[in-house]
Amino acid sequence: MTGTAPDPRTAPDRRTYEVRTFGCQMNVHDSERISGLLEDAGLTRLQEGQADVVVFNTCAVRENADNKLYGNLGILKAVKEARPDLQIAVGGCLAQKDRETILRRAPWVDAVFGTHNIGALPALLQRARHNQEAQLEILESLDVFPSTLPTRRESVYAGWVSISVGCNNTCTFCIVPSLRGKERDRRPGEILAEIEALVADGAVEVTLLGQNVNSYGVEFGDRGAFAKLLRACGSIEGLERVRFTSPHPAAFTDDVIDAMAETPNVMPQLHMPLQSGSDPVLKAMRRSYRSARFLGILERVRAVMPDAAISTDIIVGFPGETEEDFQATLDVVEESRFATAFTFQYSRRPGTPAADLPDQLPKAVVQERFERLTALQDRIAGEENARQVGRTVEVLVTDQPGRKGSETHRLTGRARDQRLVHFSVPAGAETPRPGDLVTLPVTAAASFHLLSDPAPADYSVRRSRAGDAWDRSQADSCGVPAPTDGPLRPVALGMPSLPVRASTP
């Protein structure tokens, strides 16, 4: 009698996995690839308890990134001693940088892989189990573009789409180019095909992702490629919202501004990293623009999109920064009227040119400046949000409840300009699903969010294909059939979260 081997994808004792992500949007998107690879290899995402495979996708940019990793690994050491079959893998930027150091400091780790070979993870885990020894594989350049890998997206209504990986800039504070490599651009047709597939699966919002999105096209000789890509997104039926992050001020051109203003589904929102308002500090950072150019970009954007919400990144306490330099940053922040700022205290990162610069500032000085900057930005954000009161906004409902959602019974979503909106549903009105769109007035504001408690006459819901996809995903997760309006396939698409600001990197 001939037997058939059980399919590991349907076996009741399938191994479970957990991916823990540190760092930037690129890492979040890479973790979707890691999850997809593990599920393609027959594992299931952990629902509760202890996973059989734990993967750390690490960051090397943030301060104390290594301490955070080794602290987590230390906690898992005792778990592994009790459960020898537990597998632990470390990937991402810190793995690309530290390599053998990870296995030396945490010999209970089973696999270490880098930013250029995410696709090798399942094979490394399999070899580690078979050989009963740790596996280390770090490549110096990309072997397969990540977007060709299986993906387990995190949300049904919006998704990341990588248009490039790596970076050609040489900012003295940044270690990313040495860990992610030189910029590699995807062909426009591949990008648009991925977007169309996401929309076919129910997504209504896409965020184009790259270390420097507006330099897209340089690799294949088309400096206008990014503006063309934005315009092409405008012709994709069913795609309602297009965002991108992050551009570089030095390469931000008027054709991109025109494409944003003239393409209806490109949102009136821009993340434009400032880093410093001091020209001498920008020079020391090797940021190839100056404050006047930065302010000029914002002026041109607002000339054609008056209601655009602009966010930024700022580093406080770069080596050699004087009080005069810092005041220049405060002046630019005051003039820029940012809706949101991600503010960071400079941290000395080994392997970066800035780590060897003289005049490293005392922690107390950096902390005091940081507090002044955040106080200024919090005031500006509150004032800018207060200007929204009385306006009617369209909100894409998310599945992420507000911090006080259980107390206030408000739902949460994002306006077209990416502002966070907490809103209540009038008595007797339809409750939207994640992915649906609601139109309502802003009735109050705080520094970090808007509020809406609308009257029934001022509230409307537009049910969307994304909401339908949400219903199907929930039914699938419970094993319950759900109605469908067409051949859409259930898939989860990664939705970026946008905190108001980050603390010390």
Kinemage of the C-alpha trace (Angstrom):
@kinemage 1
@onewidth
@group {chain A} dominant
@subgroup {mainchain}
@vectorlist {calphas} color= white
{ca met a 1} P 0.000 0.000 0.000
{ca thr a 2} L 1.487 3.317 -1.039
{ca gly a 3} L 1.342 6.140 1.508
{ca thr a 4} L 1.374 9.866 0.845
{ca ala a 5} L 3.491 12.210 2.918
{ca pro a 6} L 1.403 14.805 4.771
{ca asp a 7} L 1.499 18.339 3.399
{ca pro a 8} L 3.345 20.479 5.984
{ca arg a 9} L 1.037 23.380 5.111
{ca thr a 10} L -2.041 21.490 6.359
{ca ala a 11} L -0.540 19.338 9.107
{ca pro a 12} L -2.124 20.012 12.525
{ca asp a 13} L 1.289 20.333 14.185
{ca arg a 14} L 2.668 23.007 11.849
{ca arg a 15} L 5.462 25.006 13.404
{ca thr a 16} L 4.718 28.599 14.323
{ca tyr a 17} L 6.782 31.737 13.805
{ca glu a 18} L 7.072 35.277 15.151
{ca val a 19} L 8.883 38.203 13.509
{ca arg a 20} L 10.006 41.070 15.736
{ca thr a 21} L 10.824 44.225 13.793
{ca phe a 22} L 12.996 47.154 14.825
{ca gly a 23} L 13.671 50.273 12.764
{ca cys a 24} L 12.425 51.991 9.633
{ca gln a 25} L 9.682 51.440 7.063
{ca met a 26} L 12.077 49.410 4.937
{ca asn a 27} L 12.499 46.968 7.822
{ca val a 28} L 8.731 46.773 8.284
{ca his a 29} L 8.363 45.907 4.617
{ca asp a 30} L 11.239 43.401 4.789
{ca ser a 31} L 9.453 41.715 7.699
{ca glu a 32} L 6.440 41.203 5.443
{ca arg a 33} L 8.783 39.355 3.092
{ca ile a 34} L 10.218 37.307 5.977
{ca ser a 35} L 6.699 36.335 7.066
{ca gly a 36} L 5.799 35.400 3.511
{ca leu a 37} L 8.885 33.221 3.159
{ca leu a 38} L 8.194 31.394 6.416
{ca glu a 39} L 4.562 30.788 5.507
{ca asp a 40} L 5.642 29.604 2.061
{ca ala a 41} L 7.895 27.126 3.880
{ca gly a 42} L 4.912 25.764 5.820
{ca leu a 43} L 5.005 27.726 9.084
{ca thr a 44} L 2.029 29.585 10.563
{ca arg a 45} L 2.027 32.911 12.372
{ca leu a 46} L 1.948 32.616 16.151
{ca gln a 47} L -1.400 33.450 17.726
{ca glu a 48} L -0.501 32.889 21.367
{ca gly a 49} L 2.211 31.291 23.495
{ca gln a 50} L 5.798 30.737 22.389
{ca ala a 51} L 6.661 30.470 18.698
{ca asp a 52} L 8.811 27.655 17.307
{ca val a 53} L 10.793 30.150 15.212
{ca val a 54} L 11.567 33.710 16.340
{ca val a 55} L 13.132 36.109 13.827
{ca phe a 56} L 14.605 39.476 14.781
{ca asn a 57} L 14.703 41.991 11.920
{ca thr a 58} L 17.151 44.522 13.310
{ca cys a 59} L 18.112 48.162 12.909
{ca ala a 60} L 21.642 49.569 13.159
{ca val a 61} L 20.669 53.237 12.954
{ca arg a 62} L 18.978 53.694 16.296
{ca glu a 63} L 20.946 54.259 19.473
{ca asn a 64} L 21.199 51.147 21.664
{ca ala a 65} L 20.016 48.952 18.778
{ca asp a 66} L 22.511 46.285 19.795
{ca asn a 67} L 21.498 46.474 23.461
{ca lys a 68} L 17.861 45.981 22.477
{ca leu a 69} L 18.735 42.947 20.370
{ca tyr a 70} L 20.979 41.259 22.915
{ca gly a 71} L 18.512 41.973 25.697
{ca asn a 72} L 15.810 40.149 23.749
{ca leu a 73} L 18.188 37.323 22.861
{ca gly a 74} L 19.142 36.989 26.519
{ca ile a 75} L 15.500 36.490 27.473
{ca leu a 76} L 15.151 33.751 24.851
{ca lys a 77} L 18.267 31.916 26.039
{ca ala a 78} L 16.403 30.376 28.981
{ca val a 79} L 13.471 29.515 26.726
{ca lys a 80} L 15.792 27.719 24.323
{ca glu a 81} L 17.426 25.786 27.150
{ca ala a 82} L 13.988 24.497 28.083
{ca arg a 83} L 12.937 24.041 24.445
{ca pro a 84} L 15.947 23.001 22.332
{ca asp a 85} L 13.759 22.821 19.211
{ca leu a 86} L 13.180 26.588 19.349
{ca gln a 87} L 14.959 28.317 16.470
{ca ile a 88} L 16.172 31.917 16.651
{ca ala a 89} L 17.265 33.946 13.619
{ca val a 90} L 18.716 37.453 13.374
{ca gly a 91} L 18.546 39.519 10.188
{ca gly a 92} L 18.482 43.136 9.080
{ca cys a 93} L 20.971 45.965 9.294
{ca leu a 94} L 22.612 45.025 12.596
{ca ala a 95} L 23.154 41.484 11.324
{ca gln a 96} L 24.701 42.869 8.131
{ca lys a 97} L 27.056 44.974 10.253
{ca asp a 98} L 27.931 42.710 13.202
{ca arg a 99} L 27.907 39.279 11.523
{ca glu a 100} L 30.030 36.859 13.575
{ca thr a 101} L 29.715 39.111 16.624
{ca ile a 102} L 26.110 38.025 17.035
{ca leu a 103} L 27.005 34.344 17.186
{ca arg a 104} L 29.910 35.082 19.519
{ca arg a 105} L 27.743 37.046 21.947
{ca ala a 106} L 24.655 34.823 21.564
{ca pro a 107} L 25.789 31.335 20.506
{ca trp a 108} L 22.252 29.999 20.996
{ca val a 109} L 21.173 31.819 17.808
{ca asp a 110} L 20.533 29.418 14.914
{ca ala a 111} L 20.801 31.662 11.852
{ca val a 112} L 22.203 35.076 10.930
{ca phe a 113} L 21.366 36.655 7.560
{ca gly a 114} L 21.795 40.117 6.096
{ca thr a 115} L 19.876 42.762 4.213
{ca his a 116} L 20.887 41.347 0.824
{ca asn a 117} L 19.758 37.734 1.251
{ca ile a 118} L 16.411 37.686 3.035
{ca gly a 119} L 15.325 34.882 0.743
{ca ala a 120} L 17.942 32.538 2.251
{ca leu a 121} L 16.251 32.408 5.669
{ca pro a 122} L 14.165 29.208 5.248
{ca ala a 123} L 17.189 27.302 3.915
{ca leu a 124} L 19.397 28.577 6.751
{ca leu a 125} L 16.868 27.429 9.344
{ca gln a 126} L 16.570 24.038 7.677
{ca arg a 127} L 20.358 23.608 7.551
{ca ala a 128} L 20.672 24.664 11.176
{ca arg a 129} L 18.183 21.961 12.223
{ca his a 130} L 19.858 19.308 10.086
{ca asn a 131} L 23.457 20.145 10.991
{ca gln a 132} L 22.731 21.074 14.599
{ca glu a 133} L 24.899 24.180 14.307
{ca ala a 134} L 24.404 27.871 13.659
{ca gln a 135} L 24.326 29.128 10.084
{ca leu a 136} L 25.773 32.505 9.039
{ca glu a 137} L 25.270 33.888 5.545
{ca ile a 138} L 25.906 37.547 4.694
{ca leu a 139} L 26.093 38.797 1.106
{ca glu a 140} L 27.773 42.033 0.037
{ca ser a 141} L 25.236 42.829 -2.663
{ca leu a 142} L 21.612 42.061 -3.399
{ca asp a 143} L 21.004 38.588 -4.798
{ca val a 144} L 17.259 38.843 -5.464
{ca phe a 145} L 15.149 42.017 -5.417
{ca pro a 146} L 12.968 41.634 -2.284
{ca ser a 147} L 9.717 42.282 -4.155
{ca thr a 148} L 10.091 38.970 -5.980
{ca leu a 149} L 9.834 37.096 -2.657
{ca pro a 150} L 6.624 35.745 -1.102
{ca thr a 151} L 4.922 38.346 1.089
{ca arg a 152} L 2.609 38.178 4.070
{ca arg a 153} L 1.103 41.676 4.219
{ca glu a 154} L -0.178 43.194 7.423
{ca ser a 155} L -3.367 44.922 6.282
{ca val a 156} L -5.977 44.478 3.585
{ca tyr a 157} L -6.561 48.136 2.725
{ca ala a 158} L -3.096 49.614 2.141
{ca gly a 159} L 0.391 48.420 1.296
{ca trp a 160} L 4.059 49.241 0.895
{ca val a 161} L 5.580 48.899 -2.577
{ca ser a 162} L 9.359 49.126 -2.856
{ca ile a 163} L 10.536 51.060 -5.887
{ca ser a 164} L 14.229 50.903 -4.978
{ca val a 165} L 16.627 49.605 -2.352
{ca gly a 166} L 19.927 51.058 -1.179
{ca cys a 167} L 21.225 54.613 -1.266
{ca asn a 168} L 23.873 56.555 -3.198
{ca asn a 169} L 24.208 59.381 -0.668
{ca thr a 170} L 27.070 59.686 1.830
{ca cys a 171} L 25.505 61.448 4.825
{ca thr a 172} L 28.110 61.348 7.585
{ca phe a 173} L 25.633 60.316 10.307
{ca cys a 174} L 24.084 57.424 8.363
{ca ile a 175} L 25.239 53.834 8.155
{ca val a 176} L 22.469 52.721 5.777
{ca pro a 177} L 24.480 52.908 2.493
{ca ser a 178} L 27.124 50.535 3.839
{ca leu a 179} L 24.453 48.076 4.997
{ca arg a 180} L 21.882 48.357 2.202
{ca gly a 181} L 24.327 48.999 -0.643
{ca lys a 182} L 24.102 51.259 -3.659
{ca glu a 183} L 20.688 52.166 -5.013
{ca arg a 184} L 18.994 49.537 -7.137
{ca asp a 185} L 15.852 50.579 -9.029
{ca arg a 186} L 12.986 48.365 -10.097
{ca arg a 187} L 11.597 48.785 -13.579
{ca pro a 188} L 8.382 50.831 -13.742
{ca gly a 189} L 6.410 47.967 -15.264
{ca glu a 190} L 7.236 45.683 -12.324
{ca ile a 191} L 6.197 48.334 -9.812
{ca leu a 192} L 2.914 49.085 -11.546
{ca ala a 193} L 2.147 45.385 -11.898
{ca glu a 194} L 2.607 44.905 -8.153
{ca ile a 195} L 0.375 47.890 -7.398
{ca glu a 196} L -2.315 46.586 -9.747
{ca ala a 197} L -2.162 43.191 -8.025
{ca leu a 198} L -2.593 44.818 -4.607
{ca val a 199} L -5.562 46.836 -5.850
{ca ala a 200} L -7.086 43.693 -7.357
{ca asp a 201} L -6.863 42.155 -3.896
{ca gly a 202} L -8.746 45.075 -2.339
{ca ala a 203} L -6.141 47.695 -1.435
{ca val a 204} L -7.109 51.327 -1.934
{ca glu a 205} L -3.883 52.921 -0.705
{ca val a 206} L -0.236 52.336 -1.647
{ca thr a 207} L 2.955 53.885 -0.281
{ca leu a 208} L 5.960 53.902 -2.620
{ca leu a 209} L 9.023 53.088 -0.578
{ca gly a 210} L 12.752 53.727 -0.998
{ca gln a 211} L 15.727 55.145 0.859
{ca asn a 212} L 15.590 58.075 -1.580
{ca val a 213} L 12.474 57.739 -3.704
{ca asn a 214} L 12.917 60.860 -5.825
{ca ser a 215} L 16.267 59.696 -7.191
{ca tyr a 216} L 14.407 56.729 -8.660
{ca gly a 217} L 15.363 56.108 -12.272
{ca val a 218} L 19.004 57.177 -12.044
{ca glu a 219} L 20.136 53.559 -12.408
{ca phe a 220} L 18.441 53.207 -15.802
{ca gly a 221} L 19.108 56.762 -16.960
{ca asp a 222} L 15.770 58.521 -16.529
{ca arg a 223} L 15.889 61.377 -14.038
{ca gly a 224} L 12.210 62.106 -14.585
{ca ala a 225} L 11.158 58.553 -13.788
{ca phe a 226} L 9.714 59.252 -10.348
{ca ala a 227} L 7.335 61.966 -11.571
{ca lys a 228} L 6.289 59.651 -14.418
{ca leu a 229} L 5.677 56.843 -11.919
{ca leu a 230} L 3.422 59.058 -9.807
{ca arg a 231} L 1.411 60.033 -12.876
{ca ala a 232} L 1.147 56.375 -13.941
{ca cys a 233} L -0.298 55.531 -10.516
{ca gly a 234} L -3.069 57.985 -11.301
{ca ser a 235} L -4.343 55.753 -14.099
{ca ile a 236} L -4.758 52.630 -11.938
{ca glu a 237} L -8.489 52.119 -11.470
{ca gly a 238} L -9.472 51.532 -7.857
{ca leu a 239} L -6.287 53.043 -6.394
{ca glu a 240} L -7.542 55.953 -4.308
{ca arg a 241} L -4.497 57.056 -2.339
{ca val a 242} L -0.810 57.173 -3.277
{ca arg a 243} L 1.924 58.232 -0.847
{ca phe a 244} L 5.726 57.974 -0.914
{ca thr a 245} L 8.635 58.073 1.506
{ca ser a 246} L 11.282 59.324 1.782
{ca pro a 247} L 12.583 61.910 -0.706
{ca his a 248} L 15.836 63.888 -0.472
{ca pro a 249} L 15.672 67.705 -0.708
{ca ala a 250} L 18.731 67.876 -2.972
{ca ala a 251} L 17.030 65.809 -5.683
{ca phe a 252} L 13.466 67.041 -5.242
{ca thr a 253} L 12.465 68.671 -8.521
{ca asp a 254} L 9.528 70.694 -9.781
{ca asp a 255} L 8.334 67.888 -12.056
{ca val a 256} L 7.612 65.822 -8.932
{ca ile a 257} L 5.705 68.725 -7.356
{ca asp a 258} L 3.664 69.117 -10.558
{ca ala a 259} L 2.943 65.376 -10.665
{ca met a 260} L 1.746 65.462 -7.056
{ca ala a 261} L -0.564 68.406 -7.703
{ca glu a 262} L -1.938 67.102 -11.013
{ca thr a 263} L -2.497 63.437 -10.082
{ca pro a 264} L -5.756 63.208 -8.104
{ca asn a 265} L -4.895 60.083 -6.135
{ca val a 266} L -1.466 61.361 -4.985
{ca met a 267} L -2.166 62.644 -1.504
{ca pro a 268} L -1.503 66.218 -0.302
{ca gln a 269} L 1.143 65.020 2.128
{ca leu a 270} L 4.927 65.128 1.949
{ca his a 271} L 7.672 63.829 4.197
{ca met a 272} L 10.748 66.007 3.572
{ca pro a 273} L 13.744 65.328 5.865
{ca leu a 274} L 15.386 68.554 7.089
{ca gln a 275} L 17.937 67.058 9.537
{ca ser a 276} L 19.233 70.551 10.464
{ca gly a 277} L 18.355 74.160 9.738
{ca ser a 278} L 22.009 75.221 10.008
{ca asp a 279} L 23.949 75.425 6.760
{ca pro a 280} L 27.333 74.672 8.423
{ca val a 281} L 25.816 71.581 10.089
{ca leu a 282} L 24.219 70.455 6.821
{ca lys a 283} L 27.637 70.753 5.185
{ca ala a 284} L 29.230 68.683 7.965
{ca met a 285} L 26.454 66.127 7.506
{ca arg a 286} L 27.184 66.031 3.739
{ca arg a 287} L 23.598 66.960 3.030
{ca ser a 288} L 23.854 68.504 -0.426
{ca tyr a 289} L 21.289 71.295 0.072
{ca arg a 290} L 21.005 74.313 2.336
{ca ser a 291} L 18.148 75.729 4.373
{ca ala a 292} L 17.085 78.228 1.688
{ca arg a 293} L 16.609 75.422 -0.841
{ca phe a 294} L 14.662 73.388 1.689
{ca leu a 295} L 12.303 76.270 2.455
{ca gly a 296} L 11.959 76.942 -1.274
{ca ile a 297} L 10.693 73.391 -1.851
{ca leu a 298} L 8.067 73.807 0.853
{ca glu a 299} L 7.009 77.130 -0.643
{ca arg a 300} L 6.557 75.619 -4.109
{ca val a 301} L 4.660 72.615 -2.750
{ca arg a 302} L 2.249 74.844 -0.833
{ca ala a 303} L 1.798 77.132 -3.824
{ca val a 304} L 0.117 74.307 -5.736
{ca met a 305} L -1.189 72.293 -2.733
{ca pro a 306} L -2.081 74.882 -0.070
{ca asp a 307} L -3.443 72.306 2.355
{ca ala a 308} L -0.526 69.858 2.086
{ca ala a 309} L 0.657 68.449 5.414
{ca ile a 310} L 4.454 68.316 5.546
{ca ser a 311} L 6.448 66.207 7.979
{ca thr a 312} L 10.198 65.985 8.532
{ca asp a 313} L 13.173 64.390 10.311
{ca ile a 314} L 15.483 66.467 12.517
{ca ile a 315} L 18.704 65.517 14.312
{ca val a 316} L 19.674 67.489 17.417
{ca gly a 317} L 23.218 67.682 18.733
{ca phe a 318} L 25.272 66.753 15.670
{ca pro a 319} L 29.019 67.057 16.448
{ca gly a 320} L 30.096 70.690 16.472
{ca glu a 321} L 26.539 72.063 16.560
{ca thr a 322} L 26.655 75.461 18.307
{ca glu a 323} L 23.813 77.294 19.989
{ca glu a 324} L 23.693 79.502 16.889
{ca asp a 325} L 23.371 76.403 14.701
{ca phe a 326} L 20.579 75.070 16.864
{ca gln a 327} L 18.756 78.387 16.772
{ca ala a 328} L 18.889 78.205 12.975
{ca thr a 329} L 17.078 74.866 13.194
{ca leu a 330} L 14.430 76.382 15.455
{ca asp a 331} L 13.996 79.231 12.981
{ca val a 332} L 13.480 76.875 10.032
{ca val a 333} L 11.022 74.762 12.042
{ca glu a 334} L 9.047 77.877 12.959
{ca glu a 335} L 8.896 78.954 9.322
{ca ser a 336} L 8.166 75.475 7.935
{ca arg a 337} L 5.050 74.838 10.041
{ca phe a 338} L 5.479 71.065 10.004
{ca ala a 339} L 2.411 68.968 10.734
{ca thr a 340} L 4.680 66.335 12.262
{ca ala a 341} L 8.386 66.056 13.039
{ca phe a 342} L 10.387 62.952 13.871
{ca thr a 343} L 13.022 64.388 16.197
{ca phe a 344} L 16.176 62.514 17.162
{ca gln a 345} L 19.091 63.095 19.456
{ca tyr a 346} L 22.326 62.465 17.559
{ca ser a 347} L 23.836 59.117 18.478
{ca arg a 348} L 27.384 58.138 17.667
{ca arg a 349} L 27.240 55.146 15.351
{ca pro a 350} L 30.483 53.204 14.812
{ca gly a 351} L 31.264 52.918 11.114
{ca thr a 352} L 29.965 56.373 10.199
{ca pro a 353} L 32.248 59.342 9.429
{ca ala a 354} L 30.484 61.486 12.035
{ca ala a 355} L 31.521 59.081 14.787
{ca asp a 356} L 35.109 60.304 14.405
{ca leu a 357} L 34.333 64.012 14.230
{ca pro a 358} L 35.639 66.259 17.019
{ca asp a 359} L 33.352 68.292 19.285
{ca gln a 360} L 30.949 65.514 20.213
{ca leu a 361} L 28.360 67.276 22.387
{ca pro a 362} L 27.652 66.395 26.025
{ca lys a 363} L 24.462 64.437 26.603
{ca ala a 364} L 23.016 67.161 28.839
{ca val a 365} L 23.372 69.795 26.104
{ca val a 366} L 21.760 67.554 23.504
{ca gln a 367} L 18.903 66.673 25.837
{ca glu a 368} L 18.160 70.316 26.645
{ca arg a 369} L 18.080 71.264 22.957
{ca phe a 370} L 15.939 68.261 22.151
{ca glu a 371} L 13.371 69.343 24.711
{ca arg a 372} L 13.279 72.882 23.316
{ca leu a 373} L 12.807 71.583 19.787
{ca thr a 374} L 10.004 69.166 20.677
{ca ala a 375} L 8.218 71.843 22.708
{ca leu a 376} L 8.328 74.168 19.690
{ca gln a 377} L 7.148 71.490 17.275
{ca asp a 378} L 4.363 70.353 19.611
{ca arg a 379} L 3.093 73.929 19.731
{ca ile a 380} L 3.213 74.275 15.944
{ca ala a 381} L 1.516 70.907 15.410
{ca gly a 382} L -1.245 71.907 17.796
{ca glu a 383} L -1.735 75.223 15.999
{ca glu a 384} L -1.771 73.578 12.567
{ca asn a 385} L -4.251 70.949 13.737
{ca ala a 386} L -6.464 73.646 15.265
{ca arg a 387} L -6.729 75.172 11.772
{ca gln a 388} L -8.425 71.952 10.644
{ca val a 389} L -11.383 72.390 13.008
{ca gly a 390} L -14.538 72.974 10.994
{ca arg a 391} L -13.170 71.374 7.843
{ca thr a 392} L -14.779 68.303 6.319
{ca val a 393} L -12.326 65.436 5.795
{ca glu a 394} L -12.414 62.022 4.185
{ca val a 395} L -10.974 59.369 6.491
{ca leu a 396} L -9.739 55.914 5.541
{ca val a 397} L -10.721 53.746 8.495
{ca thr a 398} L -7.952 51.577 9.965
{ca asp a 399} L -8.010 48.530 12.216
{ca gln a 400} L -5.746 50.243 14.751
{ca pro a 401} L -7.801 51.644 17.644
{ca gly a 402} L -6.708 54.822 19.377
{ca arg a 403} L -5.025 54.650 22.762
{ca lys a 404} L -8.300 55.559 24.476
{ca gly a 405} L -10.555 53.883 21.936
{ca ser a 406} L -12.006 51.420 24.434
{ca glu a 407} L -12.997 54.306 26.714
{ca thr a 408} L -14.245 56.781 24.104
{ca his a 409} L -15.677 54.193 21.677
{ca arg a 410} L -14.158 56.186 18.838
{ca leu a 411} L -12.791 54.604 15.690
{ca thr a 412} L -9.556 55.710 14.026
{ca gly a 413} L -8.411 56.511 10.528
{ca arg a 414} L -6.204 58.730 8.386
{ca ala a 415} L -7.275 61.816 6.470
{ca arg a 416} L -6.012 62.387 2.949
{ca asp a 417} L -3.159 64.504 4.356
{ca gln a 418} L -2.205 61.598 6.687
{ca arg a 419} L -3.410 63.316 9.855
{ca leu a 420} L -4.694 60.883 12.470
{ca val a 421} L -8.427 61.222 13.105
{ca his a 422} L -10.373 59.691 16.001
{ca phe a 423} L -14.114 59.776 15.341
{ca ser a 424} L -17.382 58.628 16.828
{ca val a 425} L -20.274 57.041 14.939
{ca pro a 426} L -23.573 58.883 15.457
{ca ala a 427} L -26.332 56.876 17.114
{ca gly a 428} L -28.148 54.793 14.522
{ca ala a 429} L -25.567 55.464 11.787
{ca glu a 430} L -23.655 52.788 9.893
{ca thr a 431} L -20.414 51.616 11.476
{ca pro a 432} L -17.623 51.470 8.884
{ca arg a 433} L -15.233 48.584 8.439
{ca pro a 434} L -11.452 48.963 8.202
{ca gly a 435} L -10.885 49.993 4.593
{ca asp a 436} L -14.131 51.914 4.286
{ca leu a 437} L -14.075 55.700 3.932
{ca val a 438} L -16.033 58.125 6.074
{ca thr a 439} L -16.669 61.809 5.463
{ca leu a 440} L -17.128 63.977 8.545
{ca pro a 441} L -16.253 67.358 10.069
{ca val a 442} L -13.308 67.982 12.371
{ca thr a 443} L -14.827 69.108 15.667
{ca ala a 444} L -11.725 69.363 17.876
{ca ala a 445} L -7.951 69.025 17.667
{ca ala a 446} L -4.888 68.226 19.745
{ca ser a 447} L -1.182 68.354 18.902
{ca phe a 448} L -1.057 64.801 17.612
{ca his a 449} L -4.556 64.043 16.308
{ca leu a 450} L -7.909 65.395 15.173
{ca leu a 451} L -11.282 64.555 16.702
{ca ser a 452} L -14.719 64.274 15.130
{ca asp a 453} L -17.999 63.782 16.950
{ca pro a 454} L -20.361 64.413 14.031
{ca ala a 455} L -24.091 64.901 13.929
{ca pro a 456} L -25.928 62.274 11.845
{ca ala a 457} L -26.464 64.753 9.016
{ca asp a 458} L -22.711 65.479 8.800
{ca tyr a 459} L -21.594 61.844 8.708
{ca ser a 460} L -21.468 59.474 5.733
{ca val a 461} L -19.867 56.113 4.993
{ca arg a 462} L -18.591 54.945 1.630
{ca arg a 463} L -18.266 51.178 1.661
{ca ser a 464} L -15.230 50.131 -0.339
{ca arg a 465} L -13.657 47.103 -1.939
{ca ala a 466} L -11.056 47.323 0.813
{ca gly a 467} L -13.810 46.957 3.408
{ca asp a 468} L -15.110 43.931 1.509
{ca ala a 469} L -11.582 42.491 1.555
{ca trp a 470} L -11.464 43.108 5.311
{ca asp a 471} L -14.681 41.112 5.761
{ca arg a 472} L -13.236 38.237 3.742
{ca ser a 473} L -9.959 38.262 5.673
{ca gln a 474} L -11.820 38.098 8.967
{ca ala a 475} L -14.025 35.289 7.742
{ca asp a 476} L -11.011 33.390 6.428
{ca ser a 477} L -9.205 33.724 9.753
{ca cys a 478} L -12.265 32.250 11.493
{ca gly a 479} L -12.893 29.605 8.848
{ca val a 480} L -16.294 31.125 8.031
{ca pro a 481} L -17.376 31.717 4.420
{ca ala a 482} L -17.863 35.356 3.467
{ca pro a 483} L -19.818 36.918 0.613
{ca thr a 484} L -17.813 38.224 -2.312
{ca asp a 485} L -18.559 40.575 -5.162
{ca gly a 486} L -15.957 39.088 -7.458
{ca pro a 487} L -12.853 36.934 -7.779
{ca leu a 488} L -10.747 38.958 -5.304
{ca arg a 489} L -8.255 36.859 -3.423
{ca pro a 490} L -7.753 37.423 0.312
{ca val a 491} L -4.391 38.979 1.064
{ca ala a 492} L -2.997 41.228 3.766
{ca leu a 493} L -1.293 44.422 2.672
{ca gly a 494} L 1.183 46.309 4.863
{ca met a 495} L -0.109 49.614 6.252
{ca pro a 496} L 2.524 51.962 7.640
{ca ser a 497} L 1.997 53.424 11.080
{ca leu a 498} L 3.030 57.037 11.477
{ca pro a 499} L 4.004 58.056 14.995
{ca val a 500} L 4.119 61.713 15.849
{ca arg a 501} L 7.756 61.667 16.684
{ca ala a 502} L 10.412 59.244 17.775
{ca ser a 503} L 12.549 59.526 20.849
{ca thr a 504} L 16.290 59.085 20.960
{ca pro a 505} L 17.424 57.015 17.953
